[in-house]
Amino acid sequence: MNSNVYIACMGRSGSTLLRQMLDMHPSIIAPPESFFVLHLMDKYGKVKDWTREIKDNFITDLYTDRPFRLIWNIPIETVQDALVKAPSNMSFIEVSNIVRSCYDPKKGEEGKKVFIDKNPIYSILYKKLISAHPLAKVIHLVRDPRGVINGHMHTFKRKDIFALGHLWNTRNTKIEIISKALNIKYFRVRFEDLVDKPEQTIISLCEFLEVEYSEKIMQYNNRVEKFFSKQTKHYTNKHTSTQKPLSKSISEKWKKNLTEKQLEKISFMTSSFAKKYGYSIQDKEPNLLYSLSLNVSKLKLKFMLTLVHIYFNLPFFMRKSILSLRSKVFDHKYKK
């Protein structure tokens, strides 16, 4: 029986690396991140009779998602052919898996397939995603908050450490709480363990995924090089560490990049939560200025997260118009 697995984490936690590694397994299909499930689940989530017209509409809507269209780079004819051959009595999850299969159609032609989907935004819309698919498994990927915040600061130029620290605390906590409340099959992985002892970590993951360990996973670098050679510099610059061999220089890059003042703020924000995941961060005494700054950052963050929730709860025809406009402005960054 096929199964679905979601990687839930805050952005810059190493989910691209984990996806690339798992995608080497002969029974695992782990495409690049996209938004198509979140975009289409409200419109198609309850469809049970997939007529030819509904399939055609679904494909048209599917290709409005820029990451799917330009990063997965699957010809529309491939998806059309796969869905035309598929039966009409399917769930949205089954249709989504057919789409995922198109990313690597030679995989899992016989036997069980495990479909892995990852997107950092899932940590924000986690309850919405998991409530719609309660049989899915979840890999909770955790990374040292200093590494996560360093990644946001240097890749995306986000400077509000208080907001980033608060987001790290709340996203990881909510992933755990919601998983437990919904009785989801859950497995936590630390990014540092994936880098320091990759084979041992992957073997444990394979047991959770109920697939036999494959040595091919540790040969992921060949596929990584091929994948990124097809992407633009705008995309590859966001994933420079993923393109390098595994080493502590990846997981501990923050030691070179962050100042003492920045580390002090991260400690103030995350030390108590970080210890829960085995990270040794010295406690920072309460600071009135930091507390005031944190309250301001929380308000800004709440406003931004509210916009995200509003956007993904808009009727799809409204989001489709926004996506069309964004494509006109930003597509060139992802086209070679």
C-alpha positions in Angstrom: 0.0 0.0 0.0 1.3 3.5 -0.9 1.9 6.0 1.8 2.3 9.7 2.2 4.8 11.5 4.4 5.2 15.2 5.0 8.4 16.8 6.2 7.4 19.6 8.7 9.9 22.1 9.8 10.8 25.8 9.9 12.6 27.0 6.7 16.4 26.7 6.7 16.2 23.5 8.7 17.8 21.3 6.0 14.6 19.9 4.4 16.0 20.2 0.9 19.0 18.0 1.8 16.8 15.4 3.5 14.5 15.4 0.5 17.4 14.9 -1.9 18.7 12.0 0.1 15.4 10.2 0.5 14.6 10.7 -3.2 17.5 8.3 -4.0 15.6 5.4 -2.5 14.1 3.2 -5.2 10.7 3.2 -3.5 10.5 6.8 -2.4 9.3 9.7 -4.6 10.3 13.0 -3.1 9.9 15.9 -5.5 11.0 19.5 -4.9 8.8 21.7 -2.8 5.7 23.3 -4.4 2.4 24.8 -3.2 0.0 22.8 -5.4 -1.5 20.8 -2.6 -2.2 23.9 -0.5 -3.6 25.7 -3.6 -5.8 23.0 -4.8 -7.0 21.1 -1.7 -10.0 23.3 -1.0 -11.2 23.3 -4.6 -10.6 19.6 -5.3 -10.3 18.0 -1.9 -13.9 16.6 -1.9 -14.0 15.5 -5.5 -14.7 11.7 -5.8 -15.7 11.4 -9.4 -12.8 12.8 -11.6 -14.4 13.3 -14.9 -12.3 14.3 -17.9 -13.4 17.9 -17.6 -12.4 18.0 -13.9 -9.1 16.4 -14.7 -8.5 19.0 -17.4 -9.4 21.8 -15.0 -7.2 20.4 -12.3 -4.2 20.3 -14.7 -4.8 23.9 -15.8 -4.9 25.0 -12.1 -1.9 22.8 -11.3 0.4 24.7 -13.7 -0.4 28.0 -12.1 2.0 27.0 -9.3 5.4 28.4 -10.3 7.6 25.9 -8.3 5.7 23.0 -9.9 5.9 24.5 -13.4 9.5 25.7 -13.4 11.3 23.6 -10.8 9.7 20.2 -11.3 9.8 21.0 -15.0 7.4 18.2 -16.0 5.9 18.6 -19.5 2.1 19.1 -19.2 1.6 16.2 -21.6 3.1 13.8 -19.1 0.6 14.8 -16.4 -2.3 14.7 -18.9 -1.4 11.2 -20.0 -1.1 10.0 -16.4 -4.4 11.4 -15.3 -6.3 10.3 -18.5 -5.2 6.7 -17.8 -6.2 7.0 -14.1 -9.7 5.9 -13.0 -12.4 8.4 -12.2 -13.1 7.2 -8.6 -10.1 8.8 -6.8 -9.4 11.0 -3.9 -7.5 14.3 -4.0 -4.6 12.6 -2.3 -4.5 9.8 -4.9 -4.5 12.4 -7.7 -1.8 14.3 -6.0 0.3 11.2 -5.9 -0.2 10.6 -9.6 1.2 14.1 -10.1 4.2 13.3 -7.8 4.8 10.1 -9.7 5.3 12.1 -12.9 8.4 13.6 -11.3 10.1 10.2 -11.6 7.8 7.9 -13.5 10.3 5.0 -13.5 10.3 4.7 -9.7 8.2 2.4 -7.9 6.5 0.9 -11.0 6.1 -2.3 -9.0 5.4 -2.6 -5.2 4.9 0.1 -2.6 5.6 3.7 -3.1 6.3 6.3 -0.5 5.5 9.9 -1.5 7.3 12.6 0.4 6.2 16.2 0.3 8.1 19.0 1.9 7.6 22.8 2.2 8.5 25.0 5.1 5.2 26.8 4.8 3.6 23.5 6.0 4.7 24.4 9.5 2.5 27.5 9.3 -0.5 25.7 7.8 0.2 22.4 9.5 -3.2 21.8 11.0 -5.0 22.5 7.7 -2.7 20.1 5.9 -2.7 17.3 8.3 -6.4 17.5 9.1 -7.1 16.9 5.4 -4.8 13.8 5.4 -4.9 12.2 8.9 -3.4 8.9 7.6 -0.1 10.6 6.6 3.1 10.2 8.5 5.2 13.2 9.5 8.9 13.7 9.7 9.6 16.6 12.1 13.0 18.1 11.1 14.6 20.2 13.8 17.7 22.3 13.5 19.7 24.3 16.1 18.0 27.7 16.2 21.3 29.4 15.7 21.7 27.6 12.4 18.1 28.3 11.3 18.3 32.0 12.1 21.7 32.3 10.5 20.2 30.8 7.3 17.3 33.3 7.3 19.6 36.2 8.0 22.2 35.5 5.3 20.0 33.9 2.6 16.9 35.9 2.9 18.3 39.0 4.6 15.8 38.8 7.5 17.2 40.7 10.4 14.6 40.4 13.1 16.1 37.8 15.4 13.2 38.1 17.9 10.7 37.3 15.3 12.8 34.4 13.9 13.4 33.0 17.4 9.7 33.2 18.3 8.8 31.5 15.0 11.3 28.7 15.7 9.8 28.2 19.2 6.2 28.2 18.1 6.5 26.2 14.8 8.3 23.3 16.4 6.0 23.3 19.4 2.9 23.3 17.3 4.1 20.6 15.0 4.5 18.4 18.1 1.2 19.4 19.7 -0.9 19.0 16.6 0.7 15.7 15.7 -0.1 14.3 19.1 -3.6 15.7 19.2 -4.4 14.1 15.8 -2.6 10.9 16.6 -0.3 11.3 13.6 2.6 8.8 13.1 5.5 11.1 13.9 9.3 10.9 13.8 11.7 13.6 14.8 15.0 14.1 13.1 17.7 16.6 14.1 19.5 18.2 11.1 22.9 17.8 13.0 22.4 14.1 13.3 21.7 13.9 9.6 25.0 15.7 8.9 27.1 14.0 11.6 25.8 10.4 11.3 23.9 10.3 8.1 23.7 6.5 7.6 22.5 5.8 11.1 19.9 8.5 10.8 18.7 7.4 7.4 18.4 3.8 8.6 16.1 4.9 11.5 14.1 6.9 9.0 13.7 4.0 6.7 12.3 1.9 9.6 9.8 4.6 10.3 8.9 4.8 6.6 8.6 1.0 6.5 11.0 0.6 3.6 14.3 -1.3 3.5 17.4 0.8 3.8 19.1 1.4 0.4 22.8 2.3 0.0 21.8 4.4 -2.9 20.7 7.1 -0.5 24.2 7.9 0.5 25.1 8.5 -3.2 22.7 11.4 -3.4 25.4 13.9 -4.5 25.3 12.7 -8.1 21.6 13.5 -8.4 22.0 16.8 -6.5 24.5 18.0 -9.0 22.3 17.0 -11.9 19.2 18.7 -10.4 20.9 22.0 -9.6 22.6 22.1 -13.0 19.1 22.6 -14.5 18.1 25.5 -12.1 18.9 29.2 -12.3 21.4 30.9 -10.1 18.5 32.6 -8.2 17.4 29.2 -7.1 20.7 27.5 -6.5 22.0 30.4 -4.4 19.3 29.6 -1.9 20.7 26.0 -1.5 24.5 26.3 -1.6 25.0 24.0 1.4 22.9 21.3 -0.1 25.4 21.1 -3.0 28.3 20.4 -0.7 29.5 17.2 0.9 28.2 16.5 4.4 30.4 18.1 7.1 30.2 20.0 10.3 31.0 23.2 8.4 27.4 23.0 7.1 25.6 22.5 10.4 27.9 24.9 12.3 28.2 27.7 9.8 26.5 30.0 12.3 29.7 29.9 14.5 31.5 31.9 11.9 28.6 34.2 10.8 26.8 35.3 14.0 28.1 38.0 16.3 28.1 37.8 20.1 25.2 40.2 20.2 23.2 38.2 17.8 23.9 35.0 19.7 22.8 36.7 22.9 19.5 37.6 21.3 19.0 34.0 20.0 19.8 32.7 23.5 17.2 35.0 25.0 14.6 33.8 22.6 15.2 30.0 22.3 17.4 28.6 25.1 14.6 26.9 27.1 13.0 25.4 23.9 16.4 24.4 22.4 17.3 22.3 25.4 14.3 20.1 24.8 15.9 19.1 21.4 19.3 18.6 22.9 20.9 21.9 22.0 23.2 23.5 24.5 22.4 27.2 24.6 23.3 29.3 27.6 20.3 30.9 29.3 20.1 34.7 29.0 18.8 36.7 31.9 15.5 38.7 31.3 16.2 42.0 29.6 13.6 44.8 29.5 14.8 46.1 26.1 14.7 42.6 24.6 11.3 42.0 26.1 9.9 45.1 24.6 11.5 44.4 21.2 10.0 40.9 21.3 6.5 42.2 21.8 6.9 44.4 18.8 8.3 41.5 16.7 5.4 39.3 17.8 2.9 41.8 16.6 4.6 42.1 13.2 4.9 38.3 12.9 1.3 37.8 13.8 0.2 40.2 11.1 2.4 38.4 8.5 1.1 35.0 9.5 -2.5 36.2 9.4 -1.9 37.3 5.8 -0.6 33.9 5.0 -3.7 32.2 6.4 -6.0 34.7 4.7 -4.2 34.1 1.4 -4.5 30.3 1.5 -8.1 30.5 2.5 -9.1 32.8 -0.3 -11.3 31.2 -3.1 -8.9 29.6 -5.6 -10.0 31.9 -8.4 -8.7 34.9 -6.4 -5.4 33.2 -5.6 -5.1 32.1 -9.3 -5.3 35.8 -10.3 -2.6 36.6 -7.8 -0.4 33.7 -9.0 -0.8 34.8 -12.6 0.4 38.3 -11.7 3.3 37.0 -9.7 4.3 34.8 -12.6 4.6 37.8 -14.9 6.9 39.5 -12.4 9.0 36.7 -11.1 9.1 33.8 -13.6 12.2 35.0 -15.3 14.2 34.3 -12.1 13.5 30.6 -12.5 13.9 30.2 -16.2 17.2 29.2 -17.7 
